[in-house]
Every structure is written in C-alpha cells, then in structure tokens.
Amino acid sequence: GVDNRGDLTEKARSDVNILAVVNPETKQVALINTPRDYYVDLAGTDSKDKLTHAGLYGVETSMATLGNLYGVDVDHYIRINFAGFISIIDAIGGVDVYSEQTFTTKVMQIPDKNGNLYDDYFSFTEGMNYNVDGQAALAFCRERYSFSDGDNQRGRNQMAMIKAIFNKATSPAILSTYGEVLDAVADTMITNMPYEDISSLVKMQLSDMSGWNITSYSVTGYGGTEECYSMPGQALWVMWPDYDTVNVAKDLIAQVMAGQTPVIPED
C-alpha cells in the first residue's frame, strides 16, 4: 500500500507492507505484517533504511527487501493506493470486518460525488462490523492514534481487513462475476500476477468452495533513531527489529510452504 492519493505511480513510499504466503493446495495462508519504520537491509545497497523507503526505488526493491528479511523469494505483488483500496471494497459490495477494539476515527478531506471535500467520522465496535464500505474500510486501516499500541494495532487491523476482503472475494456471488470485479478495479491497482493464474485460482475455488485458513502475524521491534540510506546525515525515527519475532514469521512462512497449518507459538 503506497502513500499517494492521486495516480498510482511506480515510486512512492510503501507504507503498508504485508507479505501474503499462500498454499492453494492446502488452503493455508499466512499474512505477515512488517511495520513501515522497520530498519532493514535495503535491497540493492550495502546500507540500511526504513522499509517504507524501499518503495521509493520501485516495487521490486520492496519485494526484494522483504524477501531478504524473511529468507524467501517474493513472486508477485499487488500495489494499491488510497483511491484504489476504496474502489476494491466498493466493487465487491463492502465487507464484514472484525475489530479488536471499539474506536472512532476522523477522516479529513473526503471528496463527494461532485468533487467537494468534507470531513467525516467513522466508528467501529469491538467484534464484527458488517457492510463496511470503501471509505469506512480505509478509515479502519489508517487509524493508529486511538490505540496504545499505535502502528502495531494498525497493522493488525490492516490484516483483519485483508482477511475480510479475502472472505468476501471467495464467496460464490463474487467468484461468479470475478471478471466484472477485475474490470472495475483495473485502473486502481497494479499487479504482476498473470490473469491466467488469477482465473485458475477462481476456477479452483468454484470447483470445491472449500474454506481457507488465514493466520495473521506482526513482527515487532524497538524504537530509536538511525541514519538512513535515503536521507544521509539525518537521524530518523526507526524500529529496530526484534529478530525473535522475525524468526517466528520465518517459521510460519515455512509451515505454509510445507503444506502445514501454521501455529503461532504462545508467549
């Protein structure tokens, strides 16, 4: 997820970095969230930088940087901005999303159908929130100030939203018209996943309609300041990785790739 509101440009900060590990044969999925301020080895350099800055050098750099962190090759990407995210949610008719907490968030400068800007408030309750539309879904994914855990909770909310999209997108009503949905969002996202592969997955799902198991996990770290490759000579706020959590993520990835049901170890 990139931070620009206009055109889906090739190079922009990658503020949302979620690695989706999918095993279509066993219907296992692991979603790994990496905070945008994670201080990592920047692919293509001998230096470290914030993960979000990898997007400034193109999506391939973001893919390679995440792949190096977790010891995997990242095959495909979906790149989307705010407007594209809203379009996807509305194209599938909204989603039902689970919230871990009750909160209200203000979203500023929302354009109406005439292009006029206004402010709005969106409220979510702990538990399942039904029929969440695109604007509300974006608000759910962007909020962090309402939470004591800040960015970490935002990351968990973003993965909850991906799970909600996945559940809606794999429903018979959406699968049977997936071509129309893809056409509706074609200009709002970029992916290198071939259309033939998407079609094959849809047909597989329609043939058996079996459920998927989705496991979500967020790596964590510790705050501090460091010099970054993208802004030399300046001390920027970063998150030093907690490599114990990175190793847990690596294990979850390996389990899914091996066809196992991923198990998050207890604290």
N, C-alpha and C positions, 0 to 999 in steps of 0.2 A: 504494500500500500504506500503510495507516494503522496507527498505533502502539497502538491499543487492543486488548485481548484479549477484551472482552465483546461487547456489542451493536455492530453496525455503524452507529455514529452518523454524523450528517451532517457534524459538525465535529470533526476530530481532526487532529493533526499528520500531514502526508503525508511519511512517512519514506522511501518508495520512489517515485521519480518517473521512470518510463520512458515515453518517447514512442515509440509504435509507428506507423510510417509504412508503409501497406500499399497496394500497387497490385495488385488482384485480376486485372487483365487480363494483366499481365506476370509475376505470381507473384513480385514483388520485395517484400522487407520490410526496413526499416531500424529497428533498435532503438537509441534514443538515451538513454543514462543521464545524468541530471543529479544530482550529489551533493546530499544534503539540506541541507547547510550553504551552498550556493551563495548569494552575496549579490547579489540581483536586484531589479529594479523590481517592487514588489508591485502587481499589477493593482488598479485602483480607488482608488489612493492616489497621492500625489506623493512617496512615500518608498521606501526600500529595506528589505529584510528577508531573513531566511533563507528559502529555498524551502520548507522543511518547515513554516514557519508559515503559508504560504498556505492550507493545509488547514484551519486554524482558522476561516477565513472562508467555508468551503464549497468543494465540488469545482469549482464554476465558476471560483472565484478561482484555484485551482491550474491549471486548464486555460488560463485567460487569461494567467496569469503565464508559463507555459511557452511559450504561443503568442507572446507579446511577445518573449521571449528569442530565439526562433528565426525570428520573422517569418512565422508560419503561423497559420491558424485551426484549432484543435483541435476536431474534430467530435464525438467520442464519448469515453467514459471507461468503465473498469471499476474499481470501488472495492472493496477487499477487505482484511480484517484477518487476523490470525494463524489464527484458527479456520477462517475461510473458505478460506484457502490450503490448509490441511491437508485440508479436505473435498474440494476440487477434485482434488488429487493422488490421493487415495484413490478418488474417484469414477471416475477414468479408469484405475485399476488400477496406479498407480505410473508412474514414468518412468525413462528411461535418460539420465543427465546427465554431461556431460564436465567434469572438474575440471582446472584448470591446475596445481594443486598438491596434494600429499598433506598432510592435516591432520586433527586430531581436535578436536571441539568438545563442550563440556558444555552441556546444556540443563537448566535447573532448573525444578522445579515443573510437571512434566508430569502431567496428570490421567489416571488409568487409567479403566477402564470403570465403576468404582464411585465415581469422583469423588475418589479418594485421590491425593495429589500425591507424585511421586517425581522423582529426578534421573536423567539418563541421559547416556551419551556416544555420539557418532556419529562414525565415522571414514570418510574418503574418500581414495581413492588418485588419484594423477595419472593422467589418462586417463579412460576411460569407466567410470562406476559404474552398475550395472544394477539395475533393480527397486527404485528408491528410493521409499519410502512417504512419506506426508504429513509425519509428524514429522521424519523424516530430511531431507526436502526443505526444511522450514522451517529446520532447523539449518544446512543448507548455505547458505541465503540470508541468514541473520542473522550468521554469523561474520565478524569483522573482526580480532580480536586476534591471530590466528595468522599474519597477513600483514604483511610490512614495508610494503606499500602500503595497508594498512588499508581505509578506506572505498572506495577506488578498486577494490581487488580484490573487495570485497563487491559492488560494482555490477556488475562483470564476471560474478561468479557468479550474480547475480540474472538477468542477461540470458541466461546459459547455461541457467538453469532455465526461463525463458520459452521458449527455443528447444526445450528438451526437452518441455515441455508442448505446444507447437505441433506438434512431430513426432508425439507420441502422439495428440493430438486429431484430426489429419488422417489417421490410419490408418483403413482400412476398418472395422475392428471397432468403433471409437468412433463414426465418422460414421454408421454404420448404426443406432446407438442413441442419437443425439445428444439426442433428446427426453428420454430417461430420465436422461441425464447432466445436462442443464439442470435437470430437476426436482429432482435430488439436491442440486444446489448453489444452488437458487433463493433460499434464505434466508441464504446465506453470502456473497453478493456483490451489488453494485448496479451497474447499467449503464444508460445512456440509449440504447443501441443497440437499435433495434426488433427484435422477434422475427422479423419478416418478413425483415429483412436478414440475420440470422444463418442463417435457413433457406435463403435464397437462396445464400449462400456455401457452405453444406454441400452443397446440390444441385449447385452448380457443380463442387465438388471431387469429388463422387461420379461426375460425368459423365465426367471425364477422368483423375482421380487423378494428375495431373502434379505434379512436385516444386516446392517453393518455395525461393527463395534468401534466406537471412536473414543480414544484415550487422549486426554489433553495434559500437557505438562509445560511448565515455565521454568527456565533456568534463572538463577538469581545471582546476585553479586553484592559488591560493597562500593559505596560512593567515594569519589575523590577527584583530584584534578591531575591532568596529564597533558603533555604536548601531543598534538595530533598531526598526522601526515597532511591533512587538508588545510590546516591552519597553523603552520610552523611559527614558533616563537610565542605562542599564546598558551596559557594554562586553561584548558576547558574541563567542564564537569563531565566525568565519565563514570561508568560502572565497571569496576574490576571483576572479572568472572569468578564465581565460586565453582571451581572445577569439580567439586563433588557433585554438584547438580548437572554440570556438563556431562559427567560420566554416566549419571542416571539417564540422561537424554540419549546418550550413545547406546546404552543397553536397551532402551525402549525401541529405538530405531532397529537395532539388530534383531530384536524379538519379532517385530512386524515383518521384516525382510525374510526371516526364517519361517514365517507362517504361524508363529505362536501368538497367543493372546498376551499383549503387553501388560506387565504388572508393575505398578509404581511401588517401590519399597516404602514401608512405614518409617516415619521419622524416628 
